[in-house]
């Protein structure tokens, strides 16, 4: 009462060999994907939008961005700072004052982010309808 193992589907193509080199036209895909994941993150988009009219303090940003936790705002700002999109300036006051501001690189994102936000606002009803149709079709 055992199981007989017999090879089937032997006509499958062989896996690519590790000696094959990746296509040089796609060598920077990981780097681009990394940048797009940062600037395409919903919280990053909100932070960039809120900083587009000038520097803001942490709590100011937190109040302006509905639903963001303190930890998520901290992580988002740190990531944007690491990528060179935001600067963090500490003023030697008591208590210390910290301002966040877009860099020149970050300001270059204002127009695409604004366009993306406007597109989302203009099409939210169409997307909601499409989601409802999809869910109805797939719930059957």
Secondary structure, 3 states (H helix, E strand, C coil): CCCCCCCCCCCCCCCCCCCCCCCHHHCCHHHHHHHHHHHCCHHHHHHHHHHCCCCEEHHHHHHHCCCCCHHHHHHHHHHHHHCCCEEEEEECCCCCEEEEEECHHHHCCHHHHHHHHHHHHHHHHHHHHHHHHHHHHHHC
